[in-house]
Amino acid sequence: MWIVLDDVQFTRRDYQRRTRLAALGSPQVSRWMSVPTHLPQGRQTVVRDAAIADPGLARRRTTAMLRQYYGASPHWPALAQALESVGAAFGSGRTDVVAETSTRILLDLLGWKGQILRSGDLSARPGRSQRLADLTAAVSAGSYLCGTGGIKYLDESPFAARGISVIPFLPPPTEIWASGQQISALWALTTLGPAALVEQLRTITAAQITLEFPA
């Protein structure tokens, strides 16, 4: 399950409205791509209330940047077709809709069949770790997959109290994963193609399972 955190404070300097696009063949060369965002309640604005400052202009700029960076990839035609839904999402005027739609498209391309929910529809107490533990329990999940950023601050005690295990996601430091924390997944998709990327993900998943549950 993927629970979208739509009722937490919007953070401009996070990845909620931006990502880094890496050049084909040169993942170390990257540039920010951002969606200009207006916060109606100032710094207290939650994710679902953040508005795109100029939806039409933002859509045109985003589309142009993606074509500029990845149009030369042999996998671009299929990806461009899938990304049409992202372009349409700009019409909502909401930054979170664009972010969620783009992630949904990437997951669809990789064949992910999980369920997507929103934190605003679930009951959870405040506090970073407490909230995440409550949300995990709310969907009757037995484990929480934690990224490399979150694991730095996560307090596992609220999870342990509910009998929930915390599984750290540990990507390899080489090949396509070397810059995976800094750049958009679009680079891997356009470099390898969806099918090859799925195989890479299966390989790392198998390795992760071996680490978690040794024979």
ChimeraX commands (.cxc) that place a marker at each C-alpha (Angstrom):
marker #1 position 0.00,0.00,0.00 radius 0.5
marker #1 position 1.04,3.56,-0.66 radius 0.5
marker #1 position -0.46,6.13,1.72 radius 0.5
marker #1 position -0.20,9.63,0.30 radius 0.5
marker #1 position 0.53,12.14,3.07 radius 0.5
marker #1 position -1.91,14.83,1.98 radius 0.5
marker #1 position -2.69,16.38,5.37 radius 0.5
marker #1 position 0.83,17.28,6.49 radius 0.5
marker #1 position 2.51,20.68,6.17 radius 0.5
marker #1 position 3.71,21.53,2.67 radius 0.5
marker #1 position 7.47,22.07,2.49 radius 0.5
marker #1 position 8.79,24.16,-0.39 radius 0.5
marker #1 position 12.35,22.91,-0.09 radius 0.5
marker #1 position 11.33,19.26,-0.14 radius 0.5
marker #1 position 10.38,17.12,-3.15 radius 0.5
marker #1 position 6.65,17.83,-2.90 radius 0.5
marker #1 position 6.76,20.24,-5.85 radius 0.5
marker #1 position 10.07,19.53,-7.54 radius 0.5
marker #1 position 12.56,16.92,-8.70 radius 0.5
marker #1 position 15.95,16.81,-10.38 radius 0.5
marker #1 position 16.13,15.76,-14.01 radius 0.5
marker #1 position 19.38,14.05,-15.01 radius 0.5
marker #1 position 20.73,14.11,-18.55 radius 0.5
marker #1 position 20.70,10.89,-20.55 radius 0.5
marker #1 position 24.12,9.27,-20.32 radius 0.5
marker #1 position 25.21,11.70,-17.59 radius 0.5
marker #1 position 23.27,11.13,-14.35 radius 0.5
marker #1 position 25.73,13.37,-12.52 radius 0.5
marker #1 position 24.49,16.33,-14.60 radius 0.5
marker #1 position 21.09,17.40,-13.28 radius 0.5
marker #1 position 18.77,20.37,-12.98 radius 0.5
marker #1 position 15.77,21.19,-10.82 radius 0.5
marker #1 position 12.31,20.99,-12.38 radius 0.5
marker #1 position 9.77,22.73,-10.14 radius 0.5
marker #1 position 6.04,23.39,-10.17 radius 0.5
marker #1 position 5.48,27.02,-9.03 radius 0.5
marker #1 position 3.25,26.69,-5.98 radius 0.5
marker #1 position 1.09,29.13,-3.99 radius 0.5
marker #1 position 0.38,28.43,-0.31 radius 0.5
marker #1 position -3.04,29.94,0.61 radius 0.5
marker #1 position -2.42,29.58,4.36 radius 0.5
marker #1 position 1.25,30.46,4.22 radius 0.5
marker #1 position 3.70,28.08,5.89 radius 0.5
marker #1 position 0.79,26.30,7.62 radius 0.5
marker #1 position -0.71,25.16,4.29 radius 0.5
marker #1 position -1.12,21.40,4.10 radius 0.5
marker #1 position -0.17,19.42,1.01 radius 0.5
marker #1 position -3.70,19.00,-0.37 radius 0.5
marker #1 position -4.35,22.79,-0.24 radius 0.5
marker #1 position -1.22,23.88,-2.15 radius 0.5
marker #1 position -2.14,25.50,-5.47 radius 0.5
marker #1 position -0.23,25.74,-8.75 radius 0.5
marker #1 position 0.58,29.40,-9.35 radius 0.5
marker #1 position -0.03,29.32,-13.13 radius 0.5
marker #1 position -1.28,25.86,-14.24 radius 0.5
marker #1 position -1.12,26.54,-17.97 radius 0.5
marker #1 position 2.41,27.91,-17.93 radius 0.5
marker #1 position 3.59,25.23,-15.50 radius 0.5
marker #1 position 2.25,22.51,-17.77 radius 0.5
marker #1 position 3.97,23.90,-20.85 radius 0.5
marker #1 position 7.31,24.32,-19.09 radius 0.5
marker #1 position 7.17,20.86,-17.54 radius 0.5
marker #1 position 6.31,19.21,-20.85 radius 0.5
marker #1 position 9.08,21.09,-22.65 radius 0.5
marker #1 position 11.72,20.17,-20.03 radius 0.5
marker #1 position 10.80,16.49,-20.09 radius 0.5
marker #1 position 11.00,16.39,-23.88 radius 0.5
marker #1 position 14.31,18.28,-23.83 radius 0.5
marker #1 position 15.91,15.83,-21.40 radius 0.5
marker #1 position 14.42,12.54,-22.53 radius 0.5
marker #1 position 13.06,13.00,-26.04 radius 0.5
marker #1 position 16.13,11.29,-27.53 radius 0.5
marker #1 position 15.53,8.07,-25.59 radius 0.5
marker #1 position 14.18,5.10,-27.58 radius 0.5
marker #1 position 11.71,4.62,-24.73 radius 0.5
marker #1 position 10.40,8.19,-24.91 radius 0.5
marker #1 position 7.37,7.61,-27.22 radius 0.5
marker #1 position 5.75,5.15,-24.80 radius 0.5
marker #1 position 6.63,7.29,-21.80 radius 0.5
marker #1 position 5.34,10.48,-23.41 radius 0.5
marker #1 position 2.00,8.80,-24.04 radius 0.5
marker #1 position 1.76,7.70,-20.42 radius 0.5
marker #1 position 2.66,11.20,-19.20 radius 0.5
marker #1 position -0.32,12.76,-20.98 radius 0.5
marker #1 position -2.33,12.13,-17.82 radius 0.5
marker #1 position 0.20,14.18,-15.87 radius 0.5
marker #1 position -0.27,17.09,-18.25 radius 0.5
marker #1 position -4.02,16.87,-17.77 radius 0.5
marker #1 position -3.54,16.89,-13.98 radius 0.5
marker #1 position -2.27,20.48,-14.17 radius 0.5
marker #1 position -5.86,21.44,-14.98 radius 0.5
marker #1 position -6.80,20.64,-11.38 radius 0.5
marker #1 position -4.74,23.62,-10.22 radius 0.5
marker #1 position -3.39,21.52,-7.33 radius 0.5
marker #1 position 0.25,20.61,-6.86 radius 0.5
marker #1 position -0.57,17.40,-4.99 radius 0.5
marker #1 position -2.71,16.10,-7.85 radius 0.5
marker #1 position 0.19,16.53,-10.28 radius 0.5
marker #1 position 2.61,14.85,-7.85 radius 0.5
marker #1 position 0.31,11.92,-7.16 radius 0.5
marker #1 position -0.64,11.45,-10.82 radius 0.5
marker #1 position 3.00,11.43,-11.93 radius 0.5
marker #1 position 3.83,8.81,-9.29 radius 0.5
marker #1 position 0.82,6.71,-10.26 radius 0.5
marker #1 position 1.98,6.73,-13.89 radius 0.5
marker #1 position 5.49,5.60,-12.96 radius 0.5
marker #1 position 4.09,2.81,-10.79 radius 0.5
marker #1 position 1.76,1.72,-13.59 radius 0.5
marker #1 position 4.67,1.55,-16.04 radius 0.5
marker #1 position 6.47,-0.77,-13.63 radius 0.5
marker #1 position 3.44,-2.99,-13.14 radius 0.5
marker #1 position 2.81,-2.13,-9.48 radius 0.5
marker #1 position -0.63,-3.41,-8.42 radius 0.5
marker #1 position -0.84,-2.05,-4.90 radius 0.5
marker #1 position -3.53,0.10,-3.30 radius 0.5
marker #1 position -3.29,3.90,-2.92 radius 0.5
marker #1 position -4.88,5.68,0.04 radius 0.5
marker #1 position -4.63,9.17,1.57 radius 0.5
marker #1 position -3.67,10.03,5.11 radius 0.5
marker #1 position -6.45,12.63,5.33 radius 0.5
marker #1 position -8.99,9.79,5.11 radius 0.5
marker #1 position -7.42,7.84,7.97 radius 0.5
marker #1 position -7.12,8.41,11.70 radius 0.5
marker #1 position -3.66,9.20,13.07 radius 0.5
marker #1 position -2.14,11.13,15.93 radius 0.5
marker #1 position 0.37,13.98,15.38 radius 0.5
marker #1 position 4.09,13.45,15.63 radius 0.5
marker #1 position 6.26,12.12,12.81 radius 0.5
marker #1 position 6.80,8.55,13.91 radius 0.5
marker #1 position 3.52,8.23,15.80 radius 0.5
marker #1 position 1.57,9.36,12.73 radius 0.5
marker #1 position 3.32,6.85,10.47 radius 0.5
marker #1 position 2.80,4.01,12.94 radius 0.5
marker #1 position -0.91,4.90,13.27 radius 0.5
marker #1 position -1.37,5.05,9.51 radius 0.5
marker #1 position 0.36,1.69,9.07 radius 0.5
marker #1 position -1.91,0.16,11.71 radius 0.5
marker #1 position -5.00,1.81,10.18 radius 0.5
marker #1 position -4.60,-0.28,7.03 radius 0.5
marker #1 position -3.77,-3.44,9.00 radius 0.5
marker #1 position -0.25,-3.61,7.58 radius 0.5
marker #1 position 2.34,-5.65,9.44 radius 0.5
marker #1 position 5.39,-3.72,8.25 radius 0.5
marker #1 position 6.48,-0.22,7.26 radius 0.5
marker #1 position 8.98,0.27,4.42 radius 0.5
marker #1 position 11.21,3.23,5.31 radius 0.5
marker #1 position 13.40,5.14,2.90 radius 0.5
marker #1 position 16.97,6.23,3.55 radius 0.5
marker #1 position 15.88,9.77,4.44 radius 0.5
marker #1 position 13.15,8.82,6.90 radius 0.5
marker #1 position 15.21,6.22,8.71 radius 0.5
marker #1 position 17.45,9.01,10.04 radius 0.5
marker #1 position 14.72,10.45,12.24 radius 0.5
marker #1 position 12.29,7.54,12.64 radius 0.5
marker #1 position 11.50,6.41,16.18 radius 0.5
marker #1 position 10.65,2.72,15.95 radius 0.5
marker #1 position 9.03,2.49,19.40 radius 0.5
marker #1 position 5.49,3.47,18.21 radius 0.5
marker #1 position 5.73,0.72,15.60 radius 0.5
marker #1 position 7.00,-1.84,18.08 radius 0.5
marker #1 position 4.14,-0.99,20.41 radius 0.5
marker #1 position 1.72,-2.00,17.66 radius 0.5
marker #1 position 3.66,-5.09,16.62 radius 0.5
marker #1 position 4.71,-3.49,13.31 radius 0.5
marker #1 position 8.17,-4.14,11.88 radius 0.5
marker #1 position 10.18,-1.36,10.24 radius 0.5
marker #1 position 11.98,-2.42,7.07 radius 0.5
marker #1 position 14.69,-0.04,5.81 radius 0.5
marker #1 position 15.00,0.28,2.05 radius 0.5
marker #1 position 18.70,-0.15,1.31 radius 0.5
marker #1 position 19.52,0.48,-2.37 radius 0.5
marker #1 position 22.94,-0.56,-3.65 radius 0.5
marker #1 position 25.50,2.27,-3.98 radius 0.5
marker #1 position 26.38,1.34,-7.58 radius 0.5
marker #1 position 24.99,1.43,-11.14 radius 0.5
marker #1 position 21.56,3.10,-11.52 radius 0.5
marker #1 position 21.17,3.34,-7.75 radius 0.5
marker #1 position 24.27,5.48,-7.23 radius 0.5
marker #1 position 22.33,8.69,-7.90 radius 0.5
marker #1 position 18.84,7.35,-7.26 radius 0.5
marker #1 position 18.25,9.51,-4.19 radius 0.5
marker #1 position 19.04,12.75,-6.04 radius 0.5
marker #1 position 17.32,12.41,-9.42 radius 0.5
marker #1 position 13.93,11.55,-10.85 radius 0.5
marker #1 position 13.08,7.94,-11.68 radius 0.5
marker #1 position 12.46,9.17,-15.22 radius 0.5
marker #1 position 16.20,8.90,-15.86 radius 0.5
marker #1 position 16.23,5.16,-15.11 radius 0.5
marker #1 position 13.04,4.62,-17.09 radius 0.5
marker #1 position 14.33,6.37,-20.18 radius 0.5
marker #1 position 17.80,4.85,-19.88 radius 0.5
marker #1 position 16.79,1.23,-19.32 radius 0.5
marker #1 position 13.13,1.11,-20.30 radius 0.5
marker #1 position 10.30,-0.13,-18.03 radius 0.5
marker #1 position 10.94,-3.88,-18.55 radius 0.5
marker #1 position 14.66,-3.72,-17.72 radius 0.5
marker #1 position 14.01,-1.45,-14.74 radius 0.5
marker #1 position 11.47,-3.93,-13.37 radius 0.5
marker #1 position 14.15,-6.62,-13.47 radius 0.5
marker #1 position 16.53,-4.33,-11.58 radius 0.5
marker #1 position 13.87,-3.75,-8.94 radius 0.5
marker #1 position 13.19,-7.47,-8.61 radius 0.5
marker #1 position 16.89,-8.09,-8.11 radius 0.5
marker #1 position 17.19,-5.56,-5.31 radius 0.5
marker #1 position 13.97,-6.85,-3.73 radius 0.5
marker #1 position 15.34,-10.40,-3.69 radius 0.5
marker #1 position 18.57,-9.16,-2.11 radius 0.5
marker #1 position 16.60,-7.19,0.49 radius 0.5
marker #1 position 14.54,-10.24,1.43 radius 0.5
marker #1 position 17.73,-12.26,1.84 radius 0.5
marker #1 position 19.06,-9.62,4.24 radius 0.5
marker #1 position 15.85,-9.47,6.24 radius 0.5
marker #1 position 15.18,-13.21,6.35 radius 0.5
marker #1 position 18.49,-15.10,6.05 radius 0.5
marker #1 position 18.28,-18.82,5.35 radius 0.5
marker link #1:1,2 radius 0.2
marker link #1:2,3 radius 0.2
marker link #1:3,4 radius 0.2
marker link #1:4,5 radius 0.2
marker link #1:5,6 radius 0.2
marker link #1:6,7 radius 0.2
marker link #1:7,8 radius 0.2
marker link #1:8,9 radius 0.2
marker link #1:9,10 radius 0.2
marker link #1:10,11 radius 0.2
marker link #1:11,12 radius 0.2
marker link #1:12,13 radius 0.2
marker link #1:13,14 radius 0.2
marker link #1:14,15 radius 0.2
marker link #1:15,16 radius 0.2
marker link #1:16,17 radius 0.2
marker link #1:17,18 radius 0.2
marker link #1:18,19 radius 0.2
marker link #1:19,20 radius 0.2
marker link #1:20,21 radius 0.2
marker link #1:21,22 radius 0.2
marker link #1:22,23 radius 0.2
marker link #1:23,24 radius 0.2
marker link #1:24,25 radius 0.2
marker link #1:25,26 radius 0.2
marker link #1:26,27 radius 0.2
marker link #1:27,28 radius 0.2
marker link #1:28,29 radius 0.2
marker link #1:29,30 radius 0.2
marker link #1:30,31 radius 0.2
marker link #1:31,32 radius 0.2
marker link #1:32,33 radius 0.2
marker link #1:33,34 radius 0.2
marker link #1:34,35 radius 0.2
marker link #1:35,36 radius 0.2
marker link #1:36,37 radius 0.2
marker link #1:37,38 radius 0.2
marker link #1:38,39 radius 0.2
marker link #1:39,40 radius 0.2
marker link #1:40,41 radius 0.2
marker link #1:41,42 radius 0.2
marker link #1:42,43 radius 0.2
marker link #1:43,44 radius 0.2
marker link #1:44,45 radius 0.2
marker link #1:45,46 radius 0.2
marker link #1:46,47 radius 0.2
marker link #1:47,48 radius 0.2
marker link #1:48,49 radius 0.2
marker link #1:49,50 radius 0.2
marker link #1:50,51 radius 0.2
marker link #1:51,52 radius 0.2
marker link #1:52,53 radius 0.2
marker link #1:53,54 radius 0.2
marker link #1:54,55 radius 0.2
marker link #1:55,56 radius 0.2
marker link #1:56,57 radius 0.2
marker link #1:57,58 radius 0.2
marker link #1:58,59 radius 0.2
marker link #1:59,60 radius 0.2
marker link #1:60,61 radius 0.2
marker link #1:61,62 radius 0.2
marker link #1:62,63 radius 0.2
marker link #1:63,64 radius 0.2
marker link #1:64,65 radius 0.2
marker link #1:65,66 radius 0.2
marker link #1:66,67 radius 0.2
marker link #1:67,68 radius 0.2
marker link #1:68,69 radius 0.2
marker link #1:69,70 radius 0.2
marker link #1:70,71 radius 0.2
marker link #1:71,72 radius 0.2
marker link #1:72,73 radius 0.2
marker link #1:73,74 radius 0.2
marker link #1:74,75 radius 0.2
marker link #1:75,76 radius 0.2
marker link #1:76,77 radius 0.2
marker link #1:77,78 radius 0.2
marker link #1:78,79 radius 0.2
marker link #1:79,80 radius 0.2
marker link #1:80,81 radius 0.2
marker link #1:81,82 radius 0.2
marker link #1:82,83 radius 0.2
marker link #1:83,84 radius 0.2
marker link #1:84,85 radius 0.2
marker link #1:85,86 radius 0.2
marker link #1:86,87 radius 0.2
marker link #1:87,88 radius 0.2
marker link #1:88,89 radius 0.2
marker link #1:89,90 radius 0.2
marker link #1:90,91 radius 0.2
marker link #1:91,92 radius 0.2
marker link #1:92,93 radius 0.2
marker link #1:93,94 radius 0.2
marker link #1:94,95 radius 0.2
marker link #1:95,96 radius 0.2
marker link #1:96,97 radius 0.2
marker link #1:97,98 radius 0.2
marker link #1:98,99 radius 0.2
marker link #1:99,100 radius 0.2
marker link #1:100,101 radius 0.2
marker link #1:101,102 radius 0.2
marker link #1:102,103 radius 0.2
marker link #1:103,104 radius 0.2
marker link #1:104,105 radius 0.2
marker link #1:105,106 radius 0.2
marker link #1:106,107 radius 0.2
marker link #1:107,108 radius 0.2
marker link #1:108,109 radius 0.2
marker link #1:109,110 radius 0.2
marker link #1:110,111 radius 0.2
marker link #1:111,112 radius 0.2
marker link #1:112,113 radius 0.2
marker link #1:113,114 radius 0.2
marker link #1:114,115 radius 0.2
marker link #1:115,116 radius 0.2
marker link #1:116,117 radius 0.2
marker link #1:117,118 radius 0.2
marker link #1:118,119 radius 0.2
marker link #1:119,120 radius 0.2
marker link #1:120,121 radius 0.2
marker link #1:121,122 radius 0.2
marker link #1:122,123 radius 0.2
marker link #1:123,124 radius 0.2
marker link #1:124,125 radius 0.2
marker link #1:125,126 radius 0.2
marker link #1:126,127 radius 0.2
marker link #1:127,128 radius 0.2
marker link #1:128,129 radius 0.2
marker link #1:129,130 radius 0.2
marker link #1:130,131 radius 0.2
marker link #1:131,132 radius 0.2
marker link #1:132,133 radius 0.2
marker link #1:133,134 radius 0.2
marker link #1:134,135 radius 0.2
marker link #1:135,136 radius 0.2
marker link #1:136,137 radius 0.2
marker link #1:137,138 radius 0.2
marker link #1:138,139 radius 0.2
marker link #1:139,140 radius 0.2
marker link #1:140,141 radius 0.2
marker link #1:141,142 radius 0.2
marker link #1:142,143 radius 0.2
marker link #1:143,144 radius 0.2
marker link #1:144,145 radius 0.2
marker link #1:145,146 radius 0.2
marker link #1:146,147 radius 0.2
marker link #1:147,148 radius 0.2
marker link #1:148,149 radius 0.2
marker link #1:149,150 radius 0.2
marker link #1:150,151 radius 0.2
marker link #1:151,152 radius 0.2
marker link #1:152,153 radius 0.2
marker link #1:153,154 radius 0.2
marker link #1:154,155 radius 0.2
marker link #1:155,156 radius 0.2
marker link #1:156,157 radius 0.2
marker link #1:157,158 radius 0.2
marker link #1:158,159 radius 0.2
marker link #1:159,160 radius 0.2
marker link #1:160,161 radius 0.2
marker link #1:161,162 radius 0.2
marker link #1:162,163 radius 0.2
marker link #1:163,164 radius 0.2
marker link #1:164,165 radius 0.2
marker link #1:165,166 radius 0.2
marker link #1:166,167 radius 0.2
marker link #1:167,168 radius 0.2
marker link #1:168,169 radius 0.2
marker link #1:169,170 radius 0.2
marker link #1:170,171 radius 0.2
marker link #1:171,172 radius 0.2
marker link #1:172,173 radius 0.2
marker link #1:173,174 radius 0.2
marker link #1:174,175 radius 0.2
marker link #1:175,176 radius 0.2
marker link #1:176,177 radius 0.2
marker link #1:177,178 radius 0.2
marker link #1:178,179 radius 0.2
marker link #1:179,180 radius 0.2
marker link #1:180,181 radius 0.2
marker link #1:181,182 radius 0.2
marker link #1:182,183 radius 0.2
marker link #1:183,184 radius 0.2
marker link #1:184,185 radius 0.2
marker link #1:185,186 radius 0.2
marker link #1:186,187 radius 0.2
marker link #1:187,188 radius 0.2
marker link #1:188,189 radius 0.2
marker link #1:189,190 radius 0.2
marker link #1:190,191 radius 0.2
marker link #1:191,192 radius 0.2
marker link #1:192,193 radius 0.2
marker link #1:193,194 radius 0.2
marker link #1:194,195 radius 0.2
marker link #1:195,196 radius 0.2
marker link #1:196,197 radius 0.2
marker link #1:197,198 radius 0.2
marker link #1:198,199 radius 0.2
marker link #1:199,200 radius 0.2
marker link #1:200,201 radius 0.2
marker link #1:201,202 radius 0.2
marker link #1:202,203 radius 0.2
marker link #1:203,204 radius 0.2
marker link #1:204,205 radius 0.2
marker link #1:205,206 radius 0.2
marker link #1:206,207 radius 0.2
marker link #1:207,208 radius 0.2
marker link #1:208,209 radius 0.2
marker link #1:209,210 radius 0.2
marker link #1:210,211 radius 0.2
marker link #1:211,212 radius 0.2
marker link #1:212,213 radius 0.2
marker link #1:213,214 radius 0.2
marker link #1:214,215 radius 0.2
view
